[in-house]
């Protein structure tokens, strides 16, 4: 278990090094944290769900063979992977619906030019 922690730390060290930001205000800190979550954490979670699903397929079809207990564990891993994908895509869709409903997109709105007064 300790070895797994060292391996995870070795793989995540570059991500933490690239996550350093020059936080001069709370807004830049928040933007940096959101960018870290969007560029590192979310793809990592999607990758883990995909790996869990593929591992379940491997256990069910290849390692399971004639062993019903392994087939059941493979089924449950595939189910957990699919549930993980479903939850993540659902949350992603909900966030997009909320940002579209409340007009919270990143684009700055364009305002019409002020009318010119002729004197």
C-alpha positions, -999 to +999 in steps of 0.1 A: +000+000+000+029+023+008+044+015-026+012+026-043+013+059-025+049+065-037+039+057-073+009+080-072+031+108-058+056+103-085+030+106-112+013+136-096+044+156-089+046+172-123+009+181-121+015+200-089+046+217-103+026+230-133-002+240-110+018+268-094+003+301-101+011+337-093-019+346-071-019+383-068-056+384-059-084+361-050-097+361-085-064+349-100-062+322-073-098+310-081-091+310-118-059+290-112-077+264-091-105+261-116-080+256-145-062+230-124-095+211-118-105+214-155-072+204-170-059+178-145-085+165-121-115+159-144-095+141-171-078+120-144-112+110-130-125+101-165-094+081-171-098+062-138-134+054-146-123+041-180-096+020-165-121+005-139-144-004-168-117-020-189-103-039-159-138-052-153-141-063-189-107-081-186-117-099-154-151-109-168-141-122-202-104-132-198-095-139-161-130-151-152-130-181-175-152-206-157-150-190-123-184-174-115-170-154-086-145-136-108-173-130-134-194-114-107-166-091-096-159-082-133-196-074-137-196-052-107-164-033-118-179-027-152-211-014-136-191+009-113-172+022-143-204+029-162-220+045-132-190+067-128-192+078-164-229+085-161-225+106-130-196+126-144-214+133-177-246+141-159-228+167-137-211+181-167-244+185-185-260+201-154-232+226-152-236+235-189-274+238-184-269+262-154-243+283-172-265+286-202-296+294-182-281+321-160-258+334-188-226+326-169-204+320-199-169+335-200-175+358-229-178+395-221-211+408-235-209+434-262-228+466-256-240+488-284-223+521-289-237+551-271-258+574-294-239+604-308-253+639-299-249+665-326-245+700-314 
